[in-house]
Amino acid sequence: MAIGAKLKSLVGVALLSGAGGFVVAGTVEGGASAPEATAAEAALSLRDVPVLEEAFIDTAPADRDDGIEVGELGVDGGDRNSIVELAREIAAGEHGAIDSLLIAHHGKLVFESYYLRGRVNLPHPQASATKAYTSLAIGRAIQLGHLTAADLERPLIGFFEDLDRTRLVEGAESITLHKAMTMSSGLRIGEERMEELEKDAGRLEGWGEVQAYLEQSAPVTGESQSFNYQGTDPRLVMQVLDAVVPGSARDFIEKELLDELGIAGHDWEEDASGLPAAGAGSSMTSRGASSGTRAGGATYSSFPKSSSPGRPTGFSTSPTTRSSAAASWSPTAATATTGGRPTWTSGVRPTSALPPRVAAASSSS
């Protein structure tokens, strides 16, 4: 999935939300309300939430007074027949275990549907898509001047004055923020050693996590600085964010990223360091994830089943900041194919949205 260049917002990643009603085979009758989780269901793990008896499909989402502008599929954009056909196929299980599918076009939510464990008010785990939100937070920090684009190539240890550099492994100084964001830090910590670190939780508190990782890794070499999907790298990225922004990383993400995008109905678990879990741990409602699209353009917000990582699709700044920001940084739409890992490149900007059927297929892959 990708988003239009005029879109302000975060691209949705995983299937989960719905509203209103449209009569299709095996779905709720028109006029019904979107399925909501009860208080008891909201307290459960998503995997324990009961499966919906009927799919809920709405081609004219209801205005829920949540700041999201709504429209009607076919009237405000989109091929109604093909999207409803796709929704039928999802309801029949032809595209895997999908919890919800939402489509926004030119700032309006024009389609909303829920299946299986999808509920309009239930935050859905983002799994590895959390890495993309961590990357977006770094972009926001650049946008606000807490970092520069040049800092992406800055040695990561330069962000932490209190590190005991005499204890760091050989090559630690070659790890840049960009390398950490692209899963190529070069850190190699054995499974047993990592388990020992995690048992000694106090050692990982605060920036002690950075010290521990850079001490316990094998030497960092050019050969080891190849792509390796691991939890240490996004945690280092979150540590940098916490080191450079005013207040805490959690407050910054809440106020300067999620609130600015209009994303309500979210949660973000805490890691052993005390910081937001950078690799996995965020949860959002489907409406929350799609609400940032109000500035215009088109996006497809979807949530696969809880056991499948979401696939982020991109991010674009608001019109007032896009022109100045684009010259120095832009998240890349390539994150849609990288399993959610943070990827940041200059001069790359999403320019078009995939057709709905392609986008939905991508979100459940």
C-alpha positions as CSV (number, residue, x, y, z in Angstrom):
1,M,0.0,0.0,0.0
2,A,1.1,3.6,-0.5
3,I,-0.4,7.0,0.0
4,G,-0.9,10.1,-2.2
5,A,1.7,12.9,-2.0
6,K,-1.0,15.3,-0.8
7,L,-1.9,13.2,2.2
8,K,-1.0,14.6,5.6
9,S,-1.2,11.4,7.5
10,L,0.2,8.2,8.6
11,V,-0.7,5.3,6.4
12,G,-2.9,2.7,8.0
13,V,-1.4,-0.7,8.7
14,A,-3.6,-3.7,9.7
15,L,-7.3,-4.6,9.5
16,L,-9.7,-3.6,12.3
17,S,-12.8,-1.1,12.2
18,G,-16.3,-0.4,10.9
19,A,-19.5,1.6,10.9
20,G,-23.0,2.1,9.6
21,G,-24.5,-0.6,7.4
22,F,-24.8,-1.9,3.8
23,V,-26.7,-5.0,2.9
24,V,-24.5,-7.7,1.5
25,A,-24.8,-11.4,1.8
26,G,-24.0,-12.6,5.3
27,T,-23.5,-9.1,6.8
28,V,-25.4,-6.9,9.3
29,E,-28.5,-5.3,7.8
30,G,-28.2,-1.6,6.8
31,G,-28.7,1.0,9.5
32,A,-27.0,-1.0,12.2
33,S,-24.2,0.4,14.3
34,A,-20.6,-0.7,14.0
35,P,-19.8,-3.6,16.4
36,E,-18.3,-2.4,19.7
37,A,-16.4,-4.3,22.3
38,T,-18.0,-4.5,25.7
39,A,-16.0,-3.5,28.8
40,A,-15.4,-7.2,29.5
41,E,-14.1,-7.8,26.0
42,A,-11.9,-4.7,26.0
43,A,-10.1,-6.2,29.0
44,L,-9.2,-9.4,27.1
45,S,-6.3,-10.1,24.9
46,L,-7.4,-9.6,21.3
47,R,-7.0,-13.3,20.6
48,D,-9.6,-14.0,23.3
49,V,-12.2,-11.5,21.9
50,P,-15.1,-13.5,20.5
51,V,-15.4,-13.7,16.7
52,L,-18.2,-11.7,15.2
53,E,-21.1,-13.8,14.1
54,E,-21.6,-11.6,11.0
55,A,-19.3,-9.3,9.1
56,F,-20.1,-5.6,9.2
57,I,-19.8,-3.6,6.0
58,D,-20.6,0.0,5.5
59,T,-20.3,2.1,2.3
60,A,-21.4,5.3,4.1
61,P,-19.6,5.3,7.5
62,A,-21.3,7.0,10.4
63,D,-20.2,10.3,11.9
64,R,-19.1,9.2,15.4
65,D,-18.2,12.7,16.5
66,D,-14.5,11.7,16.6
67,G,-13.2,14.4,14.3
68,I,-13.1,12.1,11.3
69,E,-14.9,13.4,8.2
70,V,-17.0,10.8,6.5
71,G,-18.3,10.3,3.0
72,E,-19.9,7.7,0.8
73,L,-18.2,5.1,-1.3
74,G,-18.9,5.7,-5.0
75,V,-20.2,9.2,-4.4
76,D,-17.0,10.6,-2.8
77,G,-14.7,8.3,-4.7
78,G,-13.9,4.6,-5.2
79,D,-15.5,1.8,-7.2
80,R,-18.3,0.7,-5.0
81,N,-19.0,-2.6,-6.7
82,S,-15.5,-3.9,-6.7
83,I,-14.9,-2.9,-3.1
84,V,-18.1,-4.4,-1.9
85,E,-17.1,-7.6,-3.8
86,L,-13.8,-7.5,-2.0
87,A,-15.5,-7.1,1.3
88,R,-17.7,-10.2,0.6
89,E,-14.6,-12.2,-0.2
90,I,-13.0,-11.0,3.1
91,A,-16.1,-12.0,5.0
92,A,-15.9,-15.4,3.4
93,G,-12.3,-15.9,4.5
94,E,-10.9,-15.8,1.0
95,H,-8.1,-13.4,1.9
96,G,-7.0,-14.8,5.2
97,A,-7.9,-13.8,8.8
98,I,-8.7,-10.1,8.5
99,D,-10.2,-8.1,11.4
100,S,-11.1,-4.9,9.6
101,L,-10.8,-2.8,6.4
102,L,-11.2,1.0,6.2
103,I,-10.7,3.2,3.1
104,A,-10.3,7.0,3.2
105,H,-10.3,9.1,0.1
106,H,-9.4,12.8,-0.1
107,G,-9.7,13.2,3.6
108,K,-13.0,11.4,4.0
109,L,-13.7,7.9,5.4
110,V,-15.7,6.3,2.7
111,F,-15.7,2.7,3.6
112,E,-15.6,0.8,6.9
113,S,-15.9,-2.9,7.6
114,Y,-15.3,-5.3,10.5
115,Y,-14.8,-9.1,10.6
116,L,-13.7,-11.7,13.1
117,R,-12.4,-9.8,16.2
118,G,-12.7,-6.4,14.7
119,R,-14.5,-3.7,16.8
120,V,-14.8,0.0,16.2
121,N,-13.7,0.9,19.7
122,L,-11.0,-1.8,20.3
123,P,-7.3,-0.9,19.8
124,H,-5.7,-3.5,17.6
125,P,-2.1,-4.6,18.2
126,Q,0.2,-3.2,15.5
127,A,2.9,-5.8,16.0
128,S,6.0,-4.9,13.9
129,A,4.3,-2.0,12.3
130,T,5.2,-0.3,15.6
131,K,8.7,0.1,14.1
132,A,7.3,2.3,11.4
133,Y,5.6,4.6,14.0
134,T,9.0,4.8,15.8
135,S,10.5,5.9,12.5
136,L,7.8,8.5,12.0
137,A,8.6,9.9,15.4
138,I,12.2,10.4,14.4
139,G,10.9,12.2,11.3
140,R,8.7,14.4,13.4
141,A,11.8,15.2,15.6
142,I,13.7,16.2,12.5
143,Q,10.7,18.3,11.4
144,L,10.6,20.2,14.7
145,G,14.4,20.7,14.8
146,H,15.3,18.3,17.5
147,L,17.4,16.4,15.0
148,T,18.7,17.2,11.5
149,A,18.9,15.0,8.5
150,A,22.6,14.9,9.0
151,D,22.1,13.3,12.3
152,L,20.9,10.2,10.5
153,E,24.6,9.5,9.7
154,R,25.9,10.5,13.2
155,P,27.5,7.8,15.3
156,L,24.8,6.6,17.7
157,I,27.1,6.8,20.7
158,G,27.3,10.6,20.2
159,F,23.8,11.0,21.5
160,F,24.7,9.6,24.9
161,E,27.3,11.5,26.8
162,D,27.3,9.3,29.9
163,L,28.3,6.0,28.1
164,D,31.4,4.4,29.4
165,R,33.1,4.1,26.0
166,T,36.0,2.1,27.5
167,R,33.7,-0.8,27.8
168,L,32.1,-0.8,24.4
169,V,32.9,-3.5,21.8
170,E,35.2,-2.8,18.9
171,G,33.3,-1.0,16.1
172,A,30.5,0.4,18.3
173,E,31.4,3.9,17.0
174,S,30.4,2.9,13.5
175,I,26.8,2.4,14.3
176,T,24.8,5.4,13.0
177,L,21.2,6.3,13.7
178,H,20.4,5.4,10.1
179,K,22.0,1.9,10.4
180,A,19.9,1.3,13.5
181,M,16.8,2.4,11.7
182,T,17.4,0.0,8.8
183,M,18.2,-3.0,11.0
184,S,21.9,-2.9,10.0
185,S,23.5,-1.8,13.3
186,G,25.8,-4.8,13.2
187,L,25.0,-5.7,16.8
188,R,25.2,-9.5,17.4
189,I,24.2,-10.6,20.8
190,G,23.7,-14.3,21.3
191,E,20.4,-15.7,22.5
192,E,21.7,-16.9,25.8
193,R,23.4,-13.6,26.6
194,M,20.3,-11.6,25.6
195,E,18.2,-13.8,28.0
196,E,20.7,-13.0,30.8
197,L,20.3,-9.3,30.1
198,E,16.6,-9.5,30.1
199,K,16.6,-11.3,33.4
200,D,18.7,-8.4,34.9
201,A,16.0,-5.8,34.2
202,G,17.7,-3.1,36.2
203,R,20.6,-3.2,33.8
204,L,18.4,-2.2,30.9
205,E,16.7,0.7,32.6
206,G,17.0,4.1,30.8
207,W,20.1,4.5,28.7
208,G,21.7,1.6,30.5
209,E,20.1,-0.4,27.7
210,V,22.4,1.2,25.2
211,Q,25.4,0.6,27.4
212,A,24.5,-3.1,27.8
213,Y,23.9,-3.7,24.1
214,L,27.1,-2.1,23.1
215,E,29.0,-4.0,25.7
216,Q,27.5,-7.4,25.1
217,S,27.6,-7.6,21.3
218,A,30.2,-9.3,19.3
219,P,32.6,-6.8,17.6
220,V,30.8,-4.7,15.0
221,T,32.3,-5.1,11.5
222,G,31.4,-4.1,8.0
223,E,30.3,-7.6,7.4
224,S,28.0,-7.7,10.5
225,Q,26.4,-4.4,9.4
226,S,24.0,-6.1,7.0
227,F,20.3,-6.4,7.5
228,N,19.4,-8.4,10.5
229,Y,15.8,-8.3,11.8
230,Q,16.2,-8.0,15.6
231,G,14.7,-6.1,18.5
232,T,17.9,-4.3,19.6
233,D,18.0,-1.8,16.7
234,P,14.5,-0.2,17.1
235,R,15.2,0.0,20.8
236,L,18.3,2.0,20.1
237,V,16.3,4.3,17.8
238,M,13.8,4.9,20.6
239,Q,16.7,5.7,23.0
240,V,17.9,8.4,20.6
241,L,14.5,9.9,20.4
242,D,14.2,10.0,24.2
243,A,17.7,11.7,24.3
244,V,16.9,14.5,21.9
245,V,13.3,15.6,22.4
246,P,12.1,17.8,25.3
247,G,10.5,15.8,28.1
248,S,10.2,12.1,27.3
249,A,9.9,10.0,24.1
250,R,6.4,8.9,25.3
251,D,5.2,12.4,25.7
252,F,6.7,13.4,22.4
253,I,5.0,10.6,20.5
254,E,1.7,11.3,22.2
255,K,1.6,15.1,21.7
256,E,3.7,15.7,18.6
257,L,3.0,12.6,16.5
258,L,-0.3,10.8,17.4
259,D,-2.2,13.9,18.5
260,E,-1.0,15.9,15.5
261,L,-2.2,13.1,13.2
262,G,-5.5,13.0,15.0
263,I,-5.0,9.4,16.1
264,A,-7.1,8.7,19.1
265,G,-7.9,5.3,20.7
266,H,-4.3,4.0,21.0
267,D,-2.0,2.4,23.5
268,W,1.8,1.8,23.6
269,E,3.4,-0.7,26.0
270,E,6.5,0.0,28.0
271,D,9.8,-1.8,27.4
272,A,12.3,-2.9,30.0
273,S,14.1,0.4,29.6
274,G,11.0,2.3,30.7
275,L,10.6,3.7,27.2
276,P,7.8,2.9,24.7
277,A,8.4,-0.5,23.1
278,A,9.9,0.5,19.8
279,G,9.7,-2.8,17.9
280,A,6.2,-4.0,18.8
281,G,3.8,-2.9,21.5
282,S,1.6,-0.1,20.0
283,S,-2.2,-0.6,19.5
284,M,-4.7,1.6,17.6
285,T,-8.3,1.4,16.6
286,S,-8.8,1.3,12.8
287,R,-10.5,4.7,13.0
288,G,-7.6,6.1,15.0
289,A,-5.1,4.8,12.4
290,S,-7.1,6.3,9.5
291,S,-8.0,9.7,11.1
292,G,-4.8,11.3,10.0
293,T,-6.0,11.2,6.4
294,R,-8.3,14.2,6.8
295,A,-5.8,16.5,5.1
296,G,-6.6,14.9,1.7
297,G,-5.3,12.2,-0.6
298,A,-6.2,8.6,-0.2
299,T,-5.2,5.8,2.1
300,Y,-6.3,2.3,3.0
301,S,-6.3,1.5,6.7
302,S,-6.4,-2.2,7.4
303,F,-5.6,-4.6,10.2
304,P,-4.7,-8.2,9.6
305,K,-5.3,-10.8,12.4
306,S,-3.5,-10.2,15.6
307,S,-0.9,-12.8,14.9
308,S,0.2,-11.1,11.6
309,P,2.5,-8.1,11.6
310,G,0.9,-5.0,10.1
311,R,2.5,-3.4,7.0
312,P,3.1,0.3,7.2
313,T,2.6,2.2,4.0
314,G,4.1,5.7,4.4
315,F,3.8,9.1,5.8
316,S,3.5,12.6,4.4
317,T,3.7,15.9,6.2
318,S,1.0,18.6,6.3
319,P,0.9,21.1,3.4
320,T,2.4,23.8,5.5
321,T,5.5,21.9,6.3
322,R,5.8,19.5,3.3
323,S,7.8,21.8,1.0
324,S,10.6,22.6,3.5
325,A,10.7,19.1,5.0
326,A,10.8,17.3,1.7
327,A,14.1,18.7,0.8
328,S,15.9,17.0,3.7
329,W,13.9,14.0,4.7
330,S,10.9,11.8,3.9
331,P,9.9,8.4,5.1
332,T,9.9,5.9,2.3
333,A,6.9,3.9,1.0
334,A,9.3,1.0,0.8
335,T,8.4,0.2,4.4
336,A,5.3,-1.5,3.0
337,T,7.6,-4.3,1.9
338,T,10.1,-4.4,4.8
339,G,8.0,-6.1,7.4
340,G,7.5,-2.9,9.4
341,R,11.1,-2.0,10.1
342,P,11.9,1.7,10.3
343,T,13.3,2.9,6.9
344,W,14.3,6.5,6.3
345,T,15.7,7.9,3.1
346,S,16.0,11.4,1.7
347,G,14.3,12.5,-1.5
348,V,11.7,9.6,-1.5
349,R,8.0,10.4,-1.2
350,P,5.0,8.2,-1.8
351,T,3.1,9.5,-4.8
352,S,0.2,7.2,-5.5
353,A,-2.2,4.9,-3.8
354,L,-2.6,1.3,-4.9
355,P,-6.1,0.2,-6.1
356,P,-8.2,-1.0,-3.2
357,R,-8.0,-4.7,-4.1
358,V,-4.2,-4.6,-4.4
359,A,-3.9,-2.6,-1.1
360,A,-6.1,-5.0,0.8
361,A,-4.1,-8.0,-0.5
362,S,-0.9,-6.3,0.6
363,S,-2.2,-5.7,4.1
364,S,-3.0,-9.3,4.7
365,S,0.1,-10.8,3.2
